[in-house]
Amino acid sequence: MSGIAGYRALAPKTKNLIVAGGLSAFVFGVYFYTMRAVGGTDELQVAIDKFEEHKRRNEEEATLAPKA
């Protein structure tokens, strides 16, 4: 409980700075965690590359196939 009593003894401006620092640290922590979690995988890009390769192969086969 001495921690809370020590906090109460601080000036209001100092309390505001402590709260702002804590909130800012939390927000930046969540932001960087989210960016790392989302940006860690390129599943969508891999799927797009596979689709483009499949599409290119189908187009090549269609142009090389003999016309009846």
Summary of the structure (lengths in Angstrom):
residues: 68
radius of gyration: 28.6
end to end distance: 89.3
largest distance: 91.9
contacts: 112
relative contact order: 0.05
helix: 84%
strand: 0%
